[in-house]
Amino acid sequence: KRGLRIDFILASQALSSRVDSAWIDREERKGKGASDHAPVVIEIS
């Protein structure tokens, strides 16, 4: 498997206005037997 599959998060407009930060967790892919997906992380308030 080649490449990086970036997962995504869907949110309503009301929820999206509460997002404080968002990033792609690339460290998750560095482990042995890791998935080809890179999780997206958000912090909301």
DSSP file (Angstrom, degrees, kcal/mol; ACC not computed):
  #  RESIDUE AA STRUCTURE BP1 BP2  ACC     N-H-->O    O-->H-N    N-H-->O    O-->H-N    TCO  KAPPA ALPHA  PHI   PSI    X-CA   Y-CA   Z-CA
    1    1 A K              0   0    0      0, 0.0     2,-0.3     0, 0.0     0, 0.0   0.000 360.0 360.0 360.0 130.2    0.0    0.0    0.0
    2    2 A R        +     0   0    0      2,-0.0     2,-0.1    34,-0.0    34,-0.0  -0.832 360.0  24.0-117.0 155.5    1.4    3.3   -1.0
    3    3 A G  S    S-     0   0    0     -2,-0.3     2,-0.5     1,-0.1     0, 0.0  -0.224  81.7 -74.4  91.1-178.6    0.4    6.8   -0.1
    4    4 A L        -     0   0    0     -2,-0.1     2,-0.7     2,-0.0    33,-0.2  -0.978  31.1-155.8-125.6 118.2   -1.3    8.4    2.9
    5    5 A R  E     -a   37   0A   0     31,-2.5    33,-3.0    -2,-0.5     2,-0.6  -0.854  13.7-154.4 -96.1 115.7   -5.0    8.2    3.4
    6    6 A I  E     -a   38   0A   0     -2,-0.7    31,-0.1    31,-0.2    -2,-0.0  -0.798   6.8-145.2 -93.8 123.2   -6.2   11.1    5.4
    7    7 A D        -     0   0    0     31,-1.9     2,-0.3    -2,-0.6    -1,-0.0  -0.247  18.4-148.7 -74.5 172.7   -9.4   10.4    7.4
    8    8 A F        -     0   0    0     32,-0.1     2,-0.4    -2,-0.0    32,-0.1  -0.938   9.6-134.6-144.4 165.2  -11.8   13.3    7.9
    9    9 A I        -     0   0    0     -2,-0.3     2,-0.4    32,-0.1    32,-0.0  -0.984  13.6-154.2-124.4 131.2  -14.4   14.6   10.3
   10   10 A L        +     0   0    0     -2,-0.4     2,-0.3     6,-0.0    -2,-0.0  -0.876  22.3 168.1-103.8 137.8  -17.8   15.9    9.4
   11   11 A A        -     0   0    0     -2,-0.4    -2,-0.0     4,-0.0     2,-0.0  -0.986  36.0-105.1-146.3 154.4  -19.6   18.4   11.6
   12   12 A S     >  -     0   0    0     -2,-0.3     4,-2.8     1,-0.1     5,-0.2  -0.299  40.2-107.5 -69.8 164.4  -22.5   20.7   11.5
   13   13 A Q  H  > S+     0   0    0      1,-0.2     4,-1.4     2,-0.2    -1,-0.1   0.883 121.2  54.7 -62.1 -37.6  -21.9   24.4   11.0
   14   14 A A  H  4 S+     0   0    0      1,-0.2     4,-0.2     2,-0.2    -1,-0.2   0.916 112.8  41.4 -62.7 -43.6  -22.8   25.0   14.7
   15   15 A L  H >4 S+     0   0    0      1,-0.2     3,-2.0     2,-0.2     4,-0.2   0.891 108.6  59.5 -71.7 -39.1  -20.2   22.5   15.9
   16   16 A S  H >< S+     0   0    0     -4,-2.8     3,-1.2     1,-0.3    -1,-0.2   0.798  96.5  62.0 -62.9 -26.9  -17.5   23.6   13.4
   17   17 A S  T 3< S+     0   0    0     -4,-1.4    -1,-0.3     1,-0.2    -2,-0.2   0.643 100.6  55.9 -72.0 -11.8  -17.6   27.1   14.9
   18   18 A R  T <  S+     0   0    0     -3,-2.0    27,-2.0    -4,-0.2     2,-0.4   0.376  76.2 120.7 -98.6   2.7  -16.5   25.5   18.2
   19   19 A V  E <   -B   44   0B   0     -3,-1.2    25,-0.3    -4,-0.2     3,-0.1  -0.555  36.9-177.8 -72.3 122.4  -13.3   23.9   16.8
   20   20 A D  E     -     0   0B   0     23,-3.4     2,-0.3    -2,-0.4    24,-0.2   0.836  66.0 -12.2 -87.4 -38.5  -10.3   25.2   18.6
   21   21 A S  E     -B   43   0B   0     22,-1.3    22,-2.4     2,-0.0    -1,-0.3  -0.987  56.0-165.4-158.9 160.2   -7.7   23.3   16.7
   22   22 A A  E     +B   42   0B   0     -2,-0.3     2,-0.3    20,-0.2    20,-0.2  -0.990  14.7 162.3-150.0 144.4   -7.3   20.5   14.2
   23   23 A W  E     -B   41   0B   0     18,-2.3    18,-3.0    -2,-0.3     2,-0.5  -0.985  38.6-109.6-157.2 164.2   -4.4   18.4   12.9
   24   24 A I  E     -B   40   0B   0     -2,-0.3     2,-1.5    16,-0.2    16,-0.2  -0.890  29.5-136.8 -99.1 124.3   -3.4   15.2   11.2
   25   25 A D    >   +     0   0    0     14,-3.0     3,-0.6    -2,-0.5     4,-0.2  -0.631  33.4 166.2 -84.6  87.2   -1.7   12.7   13.5
   26   26 A R  G >   +     0   0    0     -2,-1.5     3,-1.1     1,-0.2     4,-0.2   0.699  66.1  72.2 -75.7 -20.1    1.2   11.5   11.4
   27   27 A E  G >  S+     0   0    0      1,-0.2     3,-1.8     2,-0.2     4,-0.4   0.821  83.8  69.9 -64.2 -30.5    2.9    9.8   14.3
   28   28 A E  G X  S+     0   0    0     -3,-0.6     3,-0.6     1,-0.3    -1,-0.2   0.776  94.7  55.2 -58.9 -27.8    0.3    7.1   14.3
   29   29 A R  G <  S+     0   0    0     -3,-1.1    -1,-0.3    -4,-0.2     5,-0.2   0.537  89.9  75.6 -84.5  -7.0    1.7    5.7   11.0
   30   30 A K  G <  S+     0   0    0     -3,-1.8    -1,-0.2    -4,-0.2    -2,-0.2   0.645  75.1  95.3 -82.9 -13.9    5.2    5.3   12.3
   31   31 A G  S X  S-     0   0    0     -3,-0.6     3,-1.6    -4,-0.4     2,-0.2  -0.334  89.7 -88.2 -77.7 158.8    4.6    2.2   14.4
   32   32 A K  T 3  S+     0   0    0      1,-0.3    -1,-0.1    -2,-0.1    -2,-0.1  -0.450 114.4  11.8 -65.0 132.7    5.1   -1.4   13.2
   33   33 A G  T 3  S+     0   0    0      1,-0.2    -1,-0.3    -2,-0.2    -3,-0.1   0.711  92.8 167.3  73.0  21.1    2.0   -2.7   11.4
   34   34 A A    <   -     0   0    0     -3,-1.6    -1,-0.2    -5,-0.2    -5,-0.1  -0.248  37.7-104.5 -68.8 155.8    0.5    0.7   11.3
   35   35 A S        -     0   0    0     -7,-0.2    -1,-0.1     2,-0.1    -4,-0.1  -0.258  20.5-122.2 -70.0 162.7   -2.6    1.5    9.1
   36   36 A D  S    S+     0   0    0    -32,-0.1   -31,-2.5     2,-0.0     2,-0.3   0.342  88.0  93.4 -88.7   7.0   -2.3    3.4    5.9
   37   37 A H  E     -a    5   0A   0    -33,-0.2   -31,-0.2    -9,-0.1    -2,-0.1  -0.752  66.0-148.5 -97.6 147.0   -4.7    6.0    7.3
   38   38 A A  E     -a    6   0A   0    -33,-3.0   -31,-1.9    -2,-0.3   -12,-0.1  -0.966  23.6-130.5-113.5 115.2   -3.7    9.1    9.1
   39   39 A P        -     0   0    0      0, 0.0   -14,-3.0     0, 0.0     2,-0.4  -0.326  10.4-137.8 -68.3 145.4   -6.2   10.1   11.8
   40   40 A V  E     -B   24   0B   0    -16,-0.2     2,-0.4   -32,-0.1   -16,-0.2  -0.872  19.7-161.4 -99.5 134.7   -7.5   13.6   12.0
   41   41 A V  E     -B   23   0B   0    -18,-3.0   -18,-2.3    -2,-0.4     2,-0.3  -0.944   8.1-175.2-119.7 137.4   -7.8   15.1   15.5
   42   42 A I  E     -B   22   0B   0     -2,-0.4     2,-0.5   -20,-0.2   -20,-0.2  -0.968  14.9-150.7-129.1 150.8   -9.9   18.1   16.6
   43   43 A E  E     -B   21   0B   0    -22,-2.4   -23,-3.4    -2,-0.3   -22,-1.3  -0.984  20.6-174.2-115.6 128.9  -10.3   19.9   19.9
   44   44 A I  E      B   19   0B   0     -2,-0.5   -25,-0.2   -25,-0.3   -28,-0.1  -0.882 360.0 360.0-122.0 154.8  -13.6   21.5   20.5
   45   45 A S              0   0    0    -27,-2.0   -26,-0.1    -2,-0.3    -1,-0.1   0.369 360.0 360.0-117.9 360.0  -14.8   23.8   23.3
